[in-house]
């Protein structure tokens, strides 16, 4: 037979097999919903996503190591439209990432399968939801895989999700940098939560929009397996032109369902509704089985090579093509998948670098924190697992200059796109890198930070669980290098002032907050981070130069305060951090000259044990902070948590809050003006201490 005929047989046979598998997947989704703790599923977006997802995972396109999902040499997938989790969990169970019985009782507190995907589930590297952040993480994974071993990254988003501005940060970046190994699938079902049959904000000519940002665009009928297959085949196997690819899959919400209930955003499936939908899918499956059997039987005795290829294709989707007795006609049997994923091998996250090359600081000189970061990063970057991502503020962080001096491919600047920066950093951290992202304190995006922390928590749970797929060393190492904290922004204006960031971010679980006061301390903190497995670190660094407060043998410990001055019998202690430590020390020198001895405590991270000790010391405590009173608020929490009742007449605070203790924003000004305006200059601290002592 002709080659043309062979190609037709293979194309038609694969399409029929995918359609047959389609009904099996939809029945599994329905069963998963019926067995869920709330009988619920976001059915509209799940069903519309089945055809592109089934084509991707069963068409032979995405190359995965299911036994070892953390291995570097494989493709990656990110489900940005997290509400379609039931589709991907059905496929992952069928592929062998976890036992199929885990599809029961989903969304419950006992289940590893939540209403959105996350690292509790084997093979899922980050947590996602309908906020448009998945594409940024996918761009990070694509950047990692752009070099050898070169692999592809796929991401699925919804058209409703494209109303999120953050997703266009990633679209711009991928187009600008030519991430040709990135493929975005847009499930364009023309609906969202409030309007299931239209978008609240229409996207217009989506093809033209992506092309304008430098993307290669394929528009397909998302209800057609043949068109989906052709689009993925072109991306995977044909010549690329240096542009990222987007497949716009035009479909409708709930496509492939029986009743209009499947057109909704979320529906509960139980009782009669469940029975009717399952009956419909069973009929579809029976009809497709007959069509497939007729097609395969028609190939009996001819095109044996094509038949064998189709048999192998079927085996990849857990389908067995067998001859039926007694007429020798073919039939297809679904086989049960076995769990294949093994617990990930431990990772050694400790950076390997020549410590003797770290800078040696002179206590008689002043240093800018950014120069310390640059010099240390030149050393750290000797380890290939160090990467930095800036967002148009690399001159204030020092990261870019340090790492690019060693390897410019690991020093990335994404432009003014903080969400994209944070999520790309998360992707690198998930891949085992020691990742650093940086911008001004107020510019870190709360929603992105929160979602990253949720994914981090799920990683911890997957590591700690005996049945979890992750092991020691698979925590994220992601440092948020926050520049210009406290009063460091000075004359740039209120929107840039970093006085409220840590009191806001203190509510983010698992975030380790550190406020540096000294170049030597900063270097020690960076060495601490280089040990690996430190998790999510929010590190605030000063912008202007400062004196060196600590000696070269200083070793940072998280959750520990340090005495910069301490006197036997002193009656007052000043607790501070950042540049406030310099003001407090200067005040202490003035007071010492007047015969008054004051303890000065630098607390870069909240020290609960020291809080309790100080509360029982009988001393007066003055919290002097150039922010909204982060340490003071942590002190209060510690007192309540440990049921300590300090003498409130001996607890004082000076910070950026107003006189009634309410938050406010800070007007621009020079550092001297701002410190004096808030009562935080050395001279004013002297007066405050004297006032406390004299009562």
Number of C-alpha atoms within 10 A of each C-alpha: 7 8 8 8 11 15 12 13 19 18 15 16 22 24 21 21 24 24 23 23 24 24 23 17 23 23 21 21 25 25 19 25 27 23 18 23 16 16 19 21 27 24 29 29 33 28 27 29 31 27 27 26 21 22 27 19 18 22 23 15 17 19 15 17 17 20 16 19 23 24 14 16 15 19 21 25 23 26 29 32 30 27 24 28 25 32 25 22 25 20 22 22 20 21 23 18 26 23 16 20 9 15 23 17 20 23 21 14 10 10 16 21 24 20 17 18 27 27 27 27 25 27 23 23 25 28 26 27 21 19 22 29 33 30 32 30 30 31 29 29 29 28 27 23 22 18 10 8 10 15 21 25 26 23 22 25 28 28 26 27 21 21 17 14 13 21 21 20 22 27 22 20 21 28 22 15 14 19 23 22 25 29 28 24 23 26 29 25 28 20 23 20 16 11 13 20 16 16 17 15 10 14 14 8 8 17 17 12 14 19 15 12 17 21 27 21 21 19 16 19 14 25 19 16 23 20 19 26 23 15 22 23 16 12 22 16 9 9 8 14 11 15 22 27 29 25 24 25 27 18 20 23 27 25 22 21 20 16 12 11 17 25 25 20 22 17 18 19 25 18 9 9 15 17 14 15 19 20 13 17 22 16 12 17 19 14 13 20 20 15 16 23 20 14 18 22 17 12 15 14 8 10 15 11 11 17 20 12 14 21 19 15 22 23 15 15 22 19 20 17 21 15 16 13 9 6 8 11 17 20 20 20 12 15 12 12 18 15 17 16 19 17 19 20 15 11 15 13 21 17 20 15 16 11 11 8 12 17 13 10 17 13 15 7 10 15 19 18 26 24 20 23 24 21 20 23 26 23 21 27 24 16 18 15 19 23 28 32 27 28 21 15 17 22 14 24 27 25 30 27 20 25 27 19 15 18 16 14 13 20 22 22 19 21 17 15 20 24 27 32 30 30 26 31 33 35 27 27 26 26 22 24 24 32 25 24 28 32 25 24 26 20 20 21 14 15 12 21 20 17 20 25 22 20 23 29 21 21 28 21 17 24 22 14 13 11 10 20 26 29 19 16 19 25 26 31 29 30 26 25 25 26 27 24 29 30 28 23 25 24 16 13 13 17 13 21 26 27 30 23 22 24 18 12 17 16 10 17 14 15 20 20 21 24 24 24 27 28 27 28 20 24 25 18 20 19 19 17 20 19 15 21 21 20 22 24 20 22 23 28 30 27 22 16 15 17 18 20 17 17 12 15 8 13 14 20 13 16 16 15 22 17 14 17 17 14 13 8 10 13 17 24 22 25 25 28 29 25 25 23 27 23 21 31 22 17 22 25 17 16 19 12 9 9 9 17 21 24 23 24 22 27 25 29 22 24 18 19 14 17 22 18 10 16 21 13 13 13 17 21 25 22 22 27 29 30 28 26 24 24 25 23 15 18 20 13 13 18 17 11 10 11 10 14 11 16 13 10 10 16 16 16 18 22 22 28 21 13 9 6 13 9 16 13 18 23 14 18 17 14 16 12 14 21 21 15 15 18 19 23 24 22 17 18 24 20 15 19 23 13 10 17 13 6 8
